[in-house]
Amino acid sequence: MSAETPPRYDGPPRRHDDAHGALEEVRRLLSRQHRVEDLVHRQDMPRHDLVEDLVHKQHLAELRKLLDTLLAGQIAEILETLPSEDRLVVWAETRDEIGDAILERVSDDVREQLVAARPQQGQKIMLNAFELQNGRLRQIPVESRDELKTLKPIWVDLVAPTAKVRAWVGEHFGLELPDPDELTDLEASARFYVEDNGEVHLHSDFLLDMEEQSRNVAVAFILHKDILFSVRKEELPVFRLQRLRARTQPGYVTDGKDVLLDLYAADAEYSADALEDVYADLEAVGKHVLDTRVSDEDAAKILAEIALAEDLNGRIRRNVMDTRRAVSFLTRGKFLSGGQQEDARQIMRDIESLDGHTTFLFGKINFLMDATVGFININQNQRVSKLTTISVVFMPINILAGIGGMSEFSMMTQSIPWPVAYGAFTFGMAAVGWATFQVLRIYERRKAKRDFEARLLRKDG
């Protein structure tokens, strides 16, 4: 391995002025990483997994060292050019502090992929206020009560706020913010309602599709004096994507209701992307299930993958239903303007299109589950059939052995030396067992031939 491993990248930490040169350097590192890791993967050596992990970490460290010398705009150009798989590798090694600056410079499709891959910010900000300036949202991190006095936000976003933060934000704006740990009410009357003072409350679920685990995160929305307040326990890709769009696209939002509707629209898009992942996973599982031979170990892995797909599909369906209820509440309550009503109808149409996909996926999941269980049953029947064959072979032997153990057999062979008598008897039992086995083989072959001819006749007919 050492003879074929290219030398390490140990260039000095400098700023690359040539974006094309930086791109070629990143491609060279990624190409070398794939080549060397493939070589290590194919070699048979002690502690193979440990060696492979060390090589992988070494290449990531070299890539990270190179990325530290690049500016946000250069990294954005590189991410736009790279294939999807390599793009995610590079994105995972970029510095958190320039993550938003990179996302503002990439296209919408690339931005959605990157946000979904790494939804968490490097530094969690508990409270953000958003003002509308020149048609764009301006994000302002807030760390004290005094900073709110000079702001005129249209959106106030709280992520895992403490009771103290919720208290002074509520006092400043004249409302009561809920505890994100208590957003578990399922009744519509407790999730969507209007207070006597005109506050509009909505408690909605938003999907968080992570590689290791998917879940629904509850979010509380309050529309109060044309300001949208959102409270949740953790950062979500939909929210981060919405902030980036509103900051980079003039006229994307005009008030808090626009922000709320765009969050629901982005949630529908995010659910659609998650459904595409479910389709891809089930397609790979389906190819494996339809193989001619599936072992019990393979079946166990397939069942685990199907269970994950079913869980994610169920969460997507629940998320879509919850979004439909929220948008329907806003529409029926006449809280929206004419243009916002049209946006709400478009969201409802998008959600309806997703319903058919989730229903189809549930059917496909049930089919793959039944097929996998069928293979398990076939394997079980094959083992039972082998045990049955062994029992049939030994049945006449057992009968003969019982006869040989009787006293009458000793009387009949008393004139023959016992080694000869019992040796001949043992040989006879073996011959009977072999003959029984051959009869069973001939029977199975003829049965298989008849079944094959019957299938040909049905096919020709």
C-alpha positions as CSV (number, residue, x, y, z in Angstrom):
1,M,0.0,0.0,0.0
2,S,2.8,2.4,0.8
3,A,4.4,2.0,-2.6
4,E,1.2,3.1,-4.4
5,T,0.1,5.9,-2.0
6,P,0.8,9.3,-3.5
7,P,2.7,11.8,-1.3
8,R,0.7,13.9,1.3
9,Y,-0.4,17.4,0.5
10,D,1.6,19.6,2.8
11,G,1.3,22.9,1.0
12,P,1.6,26.1,3.2
13,P,-1.7,27.7,4.4
14,R,-2.1,30.4,1.8
15,R,-5.0,32.1,0.1
16,H,-5.6,30.8,-3.4
17,D,-6.1,33.7,-5.8
18,D,-7.0,31.4,-8.8
19,A,-10.4,29.7,-8.3
20,H,-9.7,27.3,-11.2
21,G,-6.4,26.2,-9.6
22,A,-8.2,25.7,-6.3
23,L,-10.9,23.6,-8.0
24,E,-8.2,21.4,-9.7
25,E,-6.4,20.9,-6.4
26,V,-9.7,19.8,-4.7
27,R,-10.4,17.5,-7.6
28,R,-6.9,16.0,-7.3
29,L,-7.3,15.4,-3.6
30,L,-10.7,13.8,-4.0
31,S,-9.5,11.6,-6.9
32,R,-6.5,10.5,-4.9
33,Q,-8.8,9.8,-1.9
34,H,-11.1,7.6,-4.0
35,R,-8.2,5.8,-5.6
36,V,-6.2,5.0,-2.5
37,E,-9.3,4.1,-0.4
38,D,-10.4,1.7,-3.1
39,L,-7.0,0.1,-3.1
40,V,-7.1,-0.2,0.7
41,H,-10.6,-1.6,0.5
42,R,-9.5,-4.4,-1.9
43,Q,-6.5,-5.4,0.1
44,D,-6.6,-8.2,2.6
45,M,-4.7,-7.2,5.7
46,P,-4.9,-7.4,9.5
47,R,-7.1,-4.7,11.1
48,H,-8.5,-3.8,7.7
49,D,-11.2,-1.5,9.0
50,L,-8.8,0.4,11.2
51,V,-6.4,1.0,8.3
52,E,-9.2,2.1,6.1
53,D,-10.5,4.5,8.7
54,L,-7.1,6.0,9.2
55,V,-6.5,6.6,5.5
56,H,-10.0,8.2,5.2
57,K,-9.2,10.6,8.1
58,Q,-5.8,11.4,6.6
59,H,-7.4,12.5,3.3
60,L,-10.1,14.5,5.0
61,A,-7.5,16.3,7.1
62,E,-5.6,17.2,3.9
63,L,-8.9,18.4,2.2
64,R,-9.8,20.5,5.3
65,K,-6.3,22.1,5.3
66,L,-6.8,23.1,1.7
67,L,-10.3,24.5,2.3
68,D,-9.1,26.6,5.2
69,T,-7.0,28.6,2.6
70,L,-10.0,29.4,0.4
71,L,-12.6,32.1,0.6
72,A,-16.3,31.6,0.7
73,G,-16.8,32.6,-2.9
74,Q,-14.1,30.1,-4.1
75,I,-15.6,27.3,-2.1
76,A,-19.1,28.1,-3.5
77,E,-17.7,27.9,-7.1
78,I,-16.1,24.5,-6.3
79,L,-19.3,23.1,-4.8
80,E,-21.3,24.2,-7.9
81,T,-18.8,22.3,-10.1
82,L,-18.3,19.0,-8.2
83,P,-20.5,15.9,-8.5
84,S,-23.1,15.4,-5.8
85,E,-21.2,12.9,-3.8
86,D,-17.9,14.8,-3.8
87,R,-19.9,18.0,-3.1
88,L,-21.1,16.6,0.2
89,V,-17.6,15.5,1.2
90,V,-16.2,19.0,0.6
91,W,-19.2,20.6,2.3
92,A,-18.7,18.5,5.4
93,E,-15.1,19.8,5.8
94,T,-15.8,23.5,5.3
95,R,-15.6,25.9,8.3
96,D,-18.9,26.5,10.1
97,E,-18.3,30.2,10.4
98,I,-18.4,30.7,6.6
99,G,-21.2,28.2,6.0
100,D,-24.0,30.8,5.5
101,A,-21.8,32.9,3.3
102,I,-21.2,29.9,1.0
103,L,-24.9,29.0,0.9
104,E,-25.8,32.5,-0.2
105,R,-23.6,32.2,-3.3
106,V,-24.7,28.8,-4.6
107,S,-27.7,27.9,-6.7
108,D,-31.1,26.9,-5.2
109,D,-30.7,23.2,-6.0
110,V,-27.2,23.0,-4.5
111,R,-28.3,25.1,-1.5
112,E,-31.1,22.7,-0.7
113,Q,-28.8,19.7,-0.9
114,L,-26.2,21.3,1.4
115,V,-28.7,22.5,4.0
116,A,-30.3,19.1,4.1
117,A,-26.9,17.5,4.6
118,R,-25.9,19.8,7.4
119,P,-28.9,21.6,8.9
120,Q,-27.2,22.6,12.2
121,Q,-25.3,25.8,12.4
122,G,-21.8,25.8,13.9
123,Q,-22.8,28.2,16.6
124,K,-26.4,27.9,17.8
125,I,-28.0,31.3,18.2
126,M,-31.0,31.2,20.6
127,L,-32.8,34.3,19.3
128,N,-32.8,35.9,15.8
129,A,-34.8,38.9,14.6
130,F,-35.4,39.6,10.9
131,E,-36.0,43.0,9.5
132,L,-37.2,43.8,6.0
133,Q,-34.6,46.0,4.2
134,N,-34.7,46.8,0.5
135,G,-37.0,43.8,-0.1
136,R,-34.7,41.4,1.7
137,L,-34.6,39.9,5.2
138,R,-31.8,41.0,7.3
139,Q,-30.9,38.6,10.1
140,I,-29.9,40.1,13.4
141,P,-28.7,37.9,16.2
142,V,-30.1,39.2,19.5
143,E,-28.3,38.5,22.8
144,S,-29.9,41.0,25.2
145,R,-33.2,42.7,25.8
146,D,-31.8,46.2,25.0
147,E,-31.0,45.1,21.4
148,L,-34.7,44.5,20.7
149,K,-35.6,48.2,21.4
150,T,-34.1,49.4,18.2
151,L,-35.5,46.7,15.9
152,K,-38.7,46.5,13.9
153,P,-38.8,42.9,12.9
154,I,-41.3,41.0,10.8
155,W,-40.1,37.6,12.1
156,V,-38.6,36.6,15.5
157,D,-37.2,33.1,15.6
158,L,-36.3,31.4,18.8
159,V,-34.4,28.1,18.9
160,A,-34.4,26.2,22.3
161,P,-34.9,29.4,24.2
162,T,-34.6,29.4,28.0
163,A,-37.5,30.5,30.2
164,K,-35.7,33.8,30.8
165,V,-35.3,34.6,27.1
166,R,-38.9,33.7,26.5
167,A,-40.0,36.0,29.3
168,W,-38.2,39.1,28.2
169,V,-39.1,38.6,24.6
170,G,-42.7,38.2,25.6
171,E,-42.6,41.3,27.8
172,H,-41.1,43.4,25.0
173,F,-43.7,42.5,22.4
174,G,-46.7,41.9,24.8
175,L,-47.4,38.2,24.3
176,E,-46.7,34.9,26.0
177,L,-44.3,32.5,24.3
178,P,-44.9,28.7,24.8
179,D,-42.3,26.3,26.1
180,P,-41.0,24.2,23.1
181,D,-40.9,21.1,25.4
182,E,-44.7,21.2,25.8
183,L,-45.7,21.4,22.1
184,T,-47.3,18.0,22.0
185,D,-51.0,18.7,21.9
186,L,-52.8,16.6,19.2
187,E,-56.3,18.2,19.2
188,A,-56.8,20.7,16.5
189,S,-58.5,23.1,18.9
190,A,-55.2,23.2,20.9
191,R,-53.0,23.5,17.9
192,F,-54.7,26.1,15.8
193,Y,-56.7,28.9,17.5
194,V,-57.1,32.6,17.8
195,E,-56.8,34.5,21.1
196,D,-59.3,37.3,22.1
197,N,-56.6,39.9,21.4
198,G,-56.3,38.7,17.8
199,E,-53.1,36.5,18.2
200,V,-53.1,33.6,15.8
201,H,-51.5,30.4,17.2
202,L,-50.4,27.4,15.2
203,H,-48.5,24.4,16.4
204,S,-47.1,22.4,13.5
205,D,-44.7,19.5,12.9
206,F,-41.7,19.9,10.6
207,L,-39.8,17.0,9.3
208,L,-36.1,16.5,10.2
209,D,-34.7,13.8,7.9
210,M,-31.2,12.9,9.1
211,E,-29.1,10.1,7.9
212,E,-29.0,8.3,11.2
213,Q,-32.5,9.1,12.3
214,S,-35.7,10.9,11.1
215,R,-38.2,12.6,13.3
216,N,-40.9,15.3,13.5
217,V,-40.0,18.5,15.4
218,A,-42.9,20.5,16.9
219,V,-42.8,24.3,16.1
220,A,-45.1,26.9,17.6
221,F,-46.0,30.0,15.5
222,I,-47.7,33.1,16.7
223,L,-48.9,36.0,14.5
224,H,-49.0,39.1,16.7
225,K,-49.3,42.6,15.4
226,D,-48.0,41.6,11.9
227,I,-44.9,39.9,13.4
228,L,-44.3,36.2,13.1
229,F,-42.9,34.4,16.2
230,S,-41.6,30.9,15.9
231,V,-40.4,28.7,18.8
232,R,-38.8,25.3,18.5
233,K,-36.3,23.0,20.2
234,E,-33.7,22.6,17.5
235,E,-32.5,24.0,14.1
236,L,-34.4,22.7,11.1
237,P,-33.3,22.6,7.4
238,V,-36.5,24.2,6.3
239,F,-35.9,27.3,8.5
240,R,-32.3,27.7,7.5
241,L,-33.2,27.4,3.8
242,Q,-36.0,29.9,4.2
243,R,-33.7,32.4,5.8
244,L,-31.1,32.1,3.0
245,R,-33.7,32.5,0.3
246,A,-35.2,35.6,1.9
247,R,-31.8,37.1,2.4
248,T,-30.6,36.5,-1.2
249,Q,-33.9,37.1,-3.2
250,P,-35.4,40.6,-3.2
251,G,-39.1,40.7,-2.7
252,Y,-39.3,37.1,-1.6
253,V,-41.3,38.0,1.5
254,T,-43.2,41.2,2.5
255,D,-44.6,40.4,6.0
256,G,-44.8,37.7,8.7
257,K,-47.6,35.9,6.9
258,D,-45.5,35.5,3.8
259,V,-42.7,34.1,6.0
260,L,-45.1,31.6,7.5
261,L,-46.5,30.5,4.1
262,D,-43.1,30.1,2.7
263,L,-42.0,28.0,5.6
264,Y,-45.0,25.6,5.0
265,A,-44.2,25.6,1.2
266,A,-40.5,24.8,2.0
267,D,-41.7,22.0,4.3
268,A,-43.7,20.5,1.5
269,E,-40.6,20.7,-0.8
270,Y,-38.5,19.1,1.9
271,S,-41.0,16.3,2.3
272,A,-41.0,15.7,-1.5
273,D,-37.2,15.4,-1.4
274,A,-37.4,13.0,1.5
275,L,-39.9,10.9,-0.5
276,E,-37.4,10.8,-3.4
277,D,-34.9,9.3,-1.0
278,V,-37.5,6.7,0.1
279,Y,-38.1,5.8,-3.6
280,A,-34.3,5.4,-4.2
281,D,-33.9,3.2,-1.0
282,L,-36.8,1.0,-1.9
283,E,-35.6,0.6,-5.4
284,A,-32.3,-0.7,-4.1
285,V,-34.1,-3.0,-1.7
286,G,-36.4,-4.2,-4.4
287,K,-33.4,-5.3,-6.6
288,H,-32.1,-7.3,-3.7
289,V,-35.4,-8.8,-2.9
290,L,-36.0,-10.0,-6.4
291,D,-32.7,-11.9,-6.5
292,T,-33.0,-15.6,-7.1
293,R,-31.5,-16.3,-3.7
294,V,-31.9,-14.4,-0.4
295,S,-30.3,-15.8,2.7
296,D,-31.7,-15.3,6.2
297,E,-29.0,-12.7,7.0
298,D,-29.8,-10.8,3.8
299,A,-33.5,-11.0,4.7
300,A,-32.8,-9.5,8.1
301,K,-31.0,-6.6,6.6
302,I,-33.7,-6.0,4.0
303,L,-36.4,-6.0,6.7
304,A,-34.4,-3.4,8.7
305,E,-34.1,-1.2,5.6
306,I,-37.8,-1.6,4.8
307,A,-38.7,-0.7,8.4
308,L,-36.7,2.5,8.2
309,A,-38.3,3.4,4.9
310,E,-41.8,2.7,6.4
311,D,-41.0,4.9,9.4
312,L,-39.8,7.8,7.2
313,N,-42.8,7.5,4.9
314,G,-45.1,7.5,7.9
315,R,-43.5,10.6,9.3
316,I,-43.7,12.3,5.9
317,R,-47.4,11.5,5.7
318,R,-48.0,12.8,9.2
319,N,-46.0,16.0,8.4
320,V,-47.9,16.6,5.2
321,M,-51.2,16.1,6.9
322,D,-50.2,18.5,9.6
323,T,-49.2,21.1,7.1
324,R,-52.5,20.7,5.2
325,R,-54.4,21.4,8.5
326,A,-52.3,24.5,9.2
327,V,-52.7,26.0,5.7
328,S,-56.4,25.1,5.7
329,F,-56.8,26.9,9.1
330,L,-55.2,30.1,7.7
331,T,-57.4,30.0,4.6
332,R,-60.6,29.4,6.4
333,G,-59.8,32.0,9.0
334,K,-59.4,34.7,6.3
335,F,-56.1,35.8,7.7
336,L,-54.4,36.0,4.3
337,S,-54.5,38.5,1.5
338,G,-55.5,37.7,-2.1
339,G,-52.0,36.8,-3.2
340,Q,-51.3,34.9,-0.1
341,Q,-54.6,32.9,-0.7
342,E,-53.2,31.9,-4.1
343,D,-49.9,30.8,-2.5
344,A,-51.9,28.8,0.1
345,R,-53.9,27.0,-2.7
346,Q,-50.6,26.2,-4.4
347,I,-49.3,24.6,-1.2
348,M,-52.4,22.6,-0.9
349,R,-52.0,21.3,-4.5
350,D,-48.4,20.3,-3.8
351,I,-49.5,18.5,-0.7
352,E,-52.3,16.6,-2.5
353,S,-49.7,15.4,-5.1
354,L,-47.6,14.0,-2.2
355,D,-50.5,12.0,-0.8
356,G,-50.5,9.7,-3.9
357,H,-46.8,9.1,-3.5
358,T,-47.0,8.2,0.2
359,T,-49.9,5.8,-0.5
360,F,-48.0,4.1,-3.3
361,L,-44.9,3.8,-1.1
362,F,-46.9,2.1,1.6
363,G,-48.1,-0.4,-1.0
364,K,-44.6,-1.0,-2.2
365,I,-43.3,-1.4,1.3
366,N,-46.0,-4.0,2.1
367,F,-45.1,-5.9,-1.1
368,L,-41.4,-5.9,-0.3
369,M,-42.1,-6.9,3.2
370,D,-44.3,-9.8,2.1
371,A,-41.8,-10.9,-0.5
372,T,-39.0,-10.9,2.1
373,V,-41.0,-12.9,4.6
374,G,-41.8,-15.3,1.7
375,F,-38.1,-15.9,1.1
376,I,-37.7,-16.5,4.9
377,N,-40.5,-19.1,4.7
378,I,-38.9,-20.7,1.6
379,N,-35.6,-21.0,3.4
380,Q,-37.4,-22.4,6.4
381,N,-39.3,-24.9,4.2
382,Q,-36.0,-26.0,2.6
383,R,-34.5,-26.7,6.0
384,V,-37.6,-28.7,7.0
385,S,-37.5,-30.6,3.7
386,K,-33.9,-31.6,4.4
387,L,-34.8,-32.7,7.9
388,T,-37.7,-34.7,6.4
389,T,-35.4,-36.4,3.9
390,I,-33.0,-37.4,6.7
391,S,-35.9,-38.8,8.7
392,V,-37.2,-40.8,5.8
393,V,-33.7,-42.2,5.1
394,F,-33.2,-43.3,8.7
395,M,-36.7,-44.6,9.2
396,P,-36.0,-48.1,7.7
397,I,-32.6,-48.1,9.4
398,N,-34.2,-47.5,12.8
399,I,-36.6,-50.4,12.1
400,L,-33.7,-52.7,11.3
401,A,-31.8,-51.5,14.3
402,G,-34.7,-52.3,16.5
403,I,-34.9,-55.8,15.0
404,G,-31.1,-56.3,15.5
405,G,-31.5,-55.5,19.1
406,M,-34.0,-58.3,19.7
407,S,-33.1,-61.6,21.3
408,E,-34.5,-63.5,18.3
409,F,-31.7,-62.0,16.2
410,S,-29.1,-63.4,18.5
411,M,-30.8,-66.8,18.5
412,M,-30.8,-66.8,14.6
413,T,-27.1,-65.9,14.4
414,Q,-25.8,-68.0,17.3
415,S,-24.0,-70.3,14.9
416,I,-22.3,-67.3,13.2
417,P,-19.4,-65.4,14.9
418,W,-20.9,-62.2,16.2
419,P,-18.4,-59.8,14.4
420,V,-19.5,-61.3,11.1
421,A,-23.2,-61.3,12.0
422,Y,-23.3,-57.7,13.3
423,G,-20.9,-56.5,10.5
424,A,-23.2,-57.9,7.8
425,F,-26.2,-56.4,9.6
426,T,-24.6,-53.0,9.7
427,F,-23.7,-53.2,6.0
428,G,-27.3,-54.2,5.3
429,M,-28.6,-51.1,7.2
430,A,-26.2,-48.9,5.3
431,A,-27.4,-50.4,1.9
432,V,-31.0,-49.9,2.8
433,G,-30.3,-46.2,3.8
434,W,-28.5,-45.6,0.6
435,A,-31.2,-47.2,-1.5
436,T,-33.9,-45.1,0.2
437,F,-31.9,-41.9,-0.5
438,Q,-31.5,-42.8,-4.2
439,V,-35.2,-43.4,-4.4
440,L,-35.9,-40.0,-2.9
441,R,-33.5,-38.3,-5.3
442,I,-35.2,-40.0,-8.3
443,Y,-38.6,-38.9,-7.0
444,E,-37.5,-35.3,-6.6
445,R,-35.9,-35.1,-10.0
446,R,-39.1,-36.4,-11.7
447,K,-41.2,-34.0,-9.7
448,A,-39.0,-31.0,-10.7
449,K,-39.1,-32.2,-14.4
450,R,-42.9,-32.4,-14.3
451,D,-43.2,-28.9,-12.7
452,F,-40.8,-27.5,-15.4
453,E,-42.9,-29.0,-18.2
454,A,-46.1,-27.7,-16.6
455,R,-44.6,-24.2,-16.5
456,L,-43.6,-24.5,-20.2
457,L,-47.1,-25.6,-21.1
458,R,-48.7,-22.7,-19.3
459,K,-46.2,-20.3,-20.9
460,D,-47.0,-21.7,-24.4
461,G,-50.7,-21.6,-23.7
